[in-house]
Amino acid sequence: MENNKLVEDIAVIGGLVAVQFVYAGNNVVLSYLMSLGFHPASLIIITSFATFVVLSPLAFFIERVKWPQRFSLKLFFQLVLISLGGVTVFQSLLLKGIRLTSPEMGTAMPNLAPGLIFVIAWACRLENITISCLYSRVKIGGTLLCVIGAVTMSISQSAANPPFEEDTGISSPFPFSTSEFDKEKIVGCIYLMAAVFVLSSMVVLQATTLSAFPAPLSFCAITSLIGVVITVAGELIKVHPFDEKWLVLNIRSRDLIGCSLLAGLISGASVSFNAWAMNKRGPVLVSMFSPISAVITVTYSAIFRHPVKFGSIIGMFLMFTGLYFVLWAKGKETVVTLSSSATTEPLLS
């Protein structure tokens, strides 16, 4: 029995680390594909459809007994809204942000999500805050640390390099005569923060929707497919129906399509494993591994792309510290809730 538990622990921890490597590599690959001219909408469509292809068979064999007897209009509306926000809008903003900033920013910024989810859930009265409670104060402090870290990273990433020092090695006598910040990177950071806000809002809505549709794999597969339909419809509205340049330009290479499909397939497999690990060990443990992908991407960037700015490292440290404060408080709060036999359970537990 103990041997089985040890093997399961090794499988969970090893798998969660591997998933973070996948997430880090996925952002690097997506950034590379966009640098080759691949349209973000094409990436969303191909990867989301591949996720649906991977998850739908698993959902059918594992979760069909959990499917609701009938889909109400309210449930259908919730699924469409989550697909619009969580697939189309979130991924569009995320890809635009990565294209304007860097893959490491794209992997670090989503660590804001637990703090934002906590704030949104509290605003919707799904989370309780008691100032006299230590865990509530820690959650508030951790959320503020996450925000400060994100702002620090954004400022550091947006700071433009002095042109004289970078190109000729000669320092400029007027260091502030040119623009101090890269406007594209500032816009990219705003895109990433907006993406995390949209994602956090959708997670809060998803938490309430899963009570009526308690099948996470099926839920992810359905929202991926609906997201594909919404993204295609949106592109057809933005682009003239007879002008297929946005698609033809980007699917001329089989290699590019293959990379996108592979990213979607791996993403589907990662989602499936995370769902299994969450069922075995809970969401708090799974969430604690999320900063690893940012560290991996930063390491890759420092080795193969460009040196990482010191301000980015400080900002990332603040974000990770705040994240673990929030998760620690949530874990302790869950233990207290269960031990006191409370009738309601906090959203993030």
Disulfide bonds with the S-S distance in Angstrom:
none
